[in-house]
């Protein structure tokens, strides 16, 4: 057998293996039509993409967020698709609001079957520009914003021995990424909570799935806050969150997450770069962290820049036209998924 034939044979074998794997995964999926799904941060970005996907599966969808106008636009868009949808204004960092929100959803739909903890925020910048308040805000939104809804629905789930909890964390929960330290710290805490919860609930009918996405084309960079050399920080982050190969489309991410929920998976890591990074850190953590340290020093903006600032700043302030070609897909996603486009 010549070299070309060997390559063709190997490629055929790999393709066949992937087809078998997909069929096996599909066979483990359960129908979720008719179930009530509550998505925090469901008014925009990945949360809204998930709301669309669950609605297509025949689920009743409840979404919550802080911004009433965003919620109205999201609800109206879902209703135009024929979705059964209910929206509630809520700040998930406030326990009393979460309790009232879940009471309202339960009153409207009769129950909650699947909770998706998706709400969050992100600040990008070097550690020199971060303050203790940034860590407080990250923990409030990304950790307590997961714990509060979970602990509120959990008694009802345990009482009926059924329910699913889906926690959207990040590849930053697997390995801290430079210039995202408060975000990654809070995501590590959320992942620890999610994984421990699954272990403790293993002998009940309640399933917990931890999702660790890499960069996604949801337009979220328009809602991010940038610190330090703010224009430079916004460039690397927004381009990474817009280009194919580095990022995954919101629809594809939502489709994979919903399929994972239907299988009851313990964990889902999204995007090839995120999977490679997680695997590398598991095999050679010291080397992986050295590489990230090199990138922080050589590639990312200098934390000691004269433009150093602790003030938050949004990408919509950037006037440079040079970036626009790189952000086309990201801005299209932003318009589709209800992100503000400056």
Residue pairs with C-beta under 8 A, 6 or more apart in sequence:
1 9
25 259
25 263
28 263
28 264
29 259
29 262
29 263
30 262
30 263
30 264
31 262
32 54
32 57
32 58
32 59
32 114
32 258
32 261
32 262
33 57
33 58
33 59
34 58
34 59
34 60
35 59
35 60
35 113
35 114
36 59
36 60
36 61
36 62
36 105
36 109
36 110
36 111
36 112
36 113
36 114
37 51
37 54
37 59
37 60
37 61
37 62
37 112
37 113
37 114
37 115
37 116
38 62
38 63
38 64
38 102
38 105
38 112
38 114
38 115
38 116
38 149
38 153
39 47
39 50
39 51
39 54
39 61
39 62
39 63
39 64
39 116
39 118
40 47
40 64
40 65
40 90
40 92
40 115
40 116
40 117
40 118
40 119
40 145
40 149
41 47
41 64
41 65
41 92
41 118
41 119
41 120
42 48
42 50
42 51
42 61
42 62
42 63
42 64
42 65
42 74
42 87
42 116
42 118
43 63
43 64
43 65
43 67
43 70
43 71
43 73
43 74
43 87
43 338
44 65
44 70
44 74
44 218
44 219
44 223
44 337
44 338
44 339
45 218
45 219
45 220
45 223
45 250
45 337
45 338
45 339
46 118
46 168
46 213
46 216
46 218
46 220
46 250
46 253
46 254
46 337
47 63
47 65
47 116
47 118
47 119
48 63
48 74
48 77
48 337
48 338
49 218
49 250
49 251
49 253
49 254
49 337
50 116
50 118
50 254
50 257
50 258
51 61
51 63
51 74
51 78
51 83
51 85
52 78
52 81
52 83
52 251
52 254
53 251
53 254
53 255
53 257
53 258
54 61
54 114
54 258
55 61
55 78
55 81
55 82
55 83
55 84
55 85
57 258
57 262
59 84
59 114
60 84
60 85
60 86
60 109
61 78
61 83
61 84
61 85
61 86
62 85
62 86
62 87
62 88
62 105
62 108
62 109
62 112
63 71
63 74
63 75
63 78
63 85
63 86
63 87
63 88
64 71
64 87
64 88
64 89
64 90
64 92
64 101
64 119
65 71
65 74
65 87
65 89
65 90
65 119
66 89
66 90
66 91
67 89
68 89
70 338
71 87
71 88
71 89
72 87
73 338
74 87
74 338
75 85
75 86
75 87
77 338
78 85
79 85
86 104
86 105
86 108
86 109
88 101
88 104
88 105
90 97
90 98
90 100
90 101
91 97
92 98
92 117
92 119
92 141
92 144
92 145
92 148
92 149
93 140
93 141
93 144
93 145
93 148
94 148
95 148
95 152
98 148
98 149
98 152
99 152
102 112
102 149
102 152
102 153
105 112
106 112
106 156
111 156
112 153
112 156
112 163
113 162
113 163
113 164
114 163
114 164
114 165
114 166
114 261
115 149
115 150
115 153
115 163
115 164
115 165
115 166
116 166
116 168
117 145
117 146
117 149
117 150
117 165
117 166
117 167
117 168
117 190
118 168
119 141
119 145
120 141
120 142
120 145
120 168
121 137
121 138
121 141
121 142
121 223
121 225
122 180
122 183
122 220
122 223
122 224
122 225
123 130
123 134
123 137
123 138
123 180
123 182
123 183
123 224
123 225
123 226
123 227
123 312
124 179
124 180
124 183
124 224
124 225
124 226
124 227
124 233
124 234
124 237
125 179
125 226
125 227
125 228
125 230
125 233
126 178
126 179
126 227
126 228
126 300
126 301
126 302
126 303
126 308
127 179
127 181
127 303
128 228
128 303
128 304
128 308
129 227
129 228
129 303
129 308
129 309
129 310
130 181
130 182
130 227
130 310
131 310
134 182
134 227
135 182
135 185
135 186
137 182
138 182
138 183
138 185
138 186
139 185
139 186
139 189
141 186
142 183
142 186
142 187
142 189
142 190
143 186
143 189
143 190
143 193
146 167
146 190
146 193
146 194
147 193
150 165
150 167
150 193
150 197
153 163
153 165
154 165
154 206
156 163
157 163
157 165
157 204
157 205
157 206
158 201
158 204
158 206
160 205
161 204
161 205
161 206
162 205
162 206
163 205
163 206
163 207
164 206
164 207
164 208
164 209
164 261
164 264
165 194
165 197
165 206
165 207
165 208
165 209
166 208
166 209
166 211
166 257
166 261
167 190
167 191
167 193
167 194
167 208
167 209
167 210
167 211
168 211
168 213
168 257
169 187
169 190
169 191
169 194
169 210
169 211
169 212
170 183
170 184
170 187
170 212
170 213
170 214
171 177
171 212
171 213
171 214
171 269
171 271
171 274
171 277
171 278
172 180
172 183
172 184
172 187
172 188
173 184
173 187
173 188
173 190
173 191
173 210
173 212
174 191
174 212
174 269
174 274
174 277
174 278
174 281
175 184
175 277
175 278
175 281
175 285
175 288
175 289
175 292
176 184
176 185
176 188
177 184
177 292
178 292
178 293
178 295
178 296
178 300
179 228
179 233
179 296
179 300
179 301
191 210
191 212
194 208
194 210
195 210
195 266
197 208
198 207
198 208
198 209
198 210
198 266
201 207
201 208
207 264
208 266
209 260
209 261
209 264
209 265
209 266
209 267
209 268
210 266
210 267
210 268
211 257
211 260
211 267
211 268
211 270
212 267
212 268
212 269
212 270
212 274
212 278
213 248
213 253
213 269
213 270
213 271
213 274
214 247
214 248
214 269
214 270
214 271
214 273
214 274
214 275
214 277
215 240
215 241
215 246
215 247
215 248
215 271
215 273
215 274
216 241
216 247
216 248
216 249
216 250
216 253
216 270
216 271
217 241
217 242
217 244
217 247
217 248
217 249
217 250
217 329
217 330
217 333
218 241
218 250
218 253
218 333
218 334
218 337
218 339
219 330
219 331
219 333
219 334
219 335
219 336
219 337
219 339
219 341
220 241
220 339
221 234
221 237
221 238
221 241
221 242
221 315
221 330
222 238
222 314
222 315
222 316
222 331
222 334
222 339
222 340
222 341
222 342
223 314
223 339
223 340
224 234
224 237
224 238
224 314
224 315
225 312
225 313
225 314
226 233
226 234
226 237
226 312
226 313
226 314
226 315
227 233
227 309
227 310
227 311
227 312
227 313
228 301
228 303
228 305
228 307
228 308
228 309
229 301
229 302
229 305
229 307
229 308
229 309
230 307
230 309
230 313
230 317
231 307
231 318
231 320
232 301
232 305
232 307
233 300
233 301
234 313
234 315
234 318
235 323
236 299
236 300
236 301
238 315
238 323
238 326
238 327
238 330
239 323
239 326
239 327
240 246
240 247
241 247
241 330
242 326
242 327
242 328
242 329
242 330
242 331
242 333
243 326
243 329
244 329
246 271
246 273
247 271
247 330
248 270
248 271
249 333
250 333
250 336
250 337
253 270
256 268
256 270
257 268
257 270
260 268
269 275
269 278
277 288
280 287
280 288
281 288
281 289
314 342
315 342
316 340
316 341
316 342
317 342
331 341
333 339
334 340
334 341
335 341
